[in-house]
């Protein structure tokens, strides 16, 4: 039998970890191994925000809690494709704003321990480039959500 004993591990140093350590006991002894879980397993299905809630939350989070990352190698600049890829990872579409050479897509997510993550993804049309801007109260989650989004953009 198995049980989920934690939702998001925090190491003794306080930094979140996606590592899972496993011990398997059988008649041959005990086997130990570890793996890294994808961050989206820590994202709940209740992370969708309405547009006004998104805007209010974005304004309420200090600008010091915003990080940006450039991404190259996107497989598509089709916003519908990107929305579907991210929704499959519990990163939910909120709104879209288009300009001549780019689309700005706004997404929200929430971890299973109720940390809200807001994203603005700028897709530069007819290129394989994007920019991810992340805003959250828990900065230690930013690299994990960036990896989740980057993998979806490149998939």
Order of alpha helices (4+ residues) and beta strands (2+ residues): beta-beta-alpha-beta-alpha-beta-beta-beta-beta-alpha
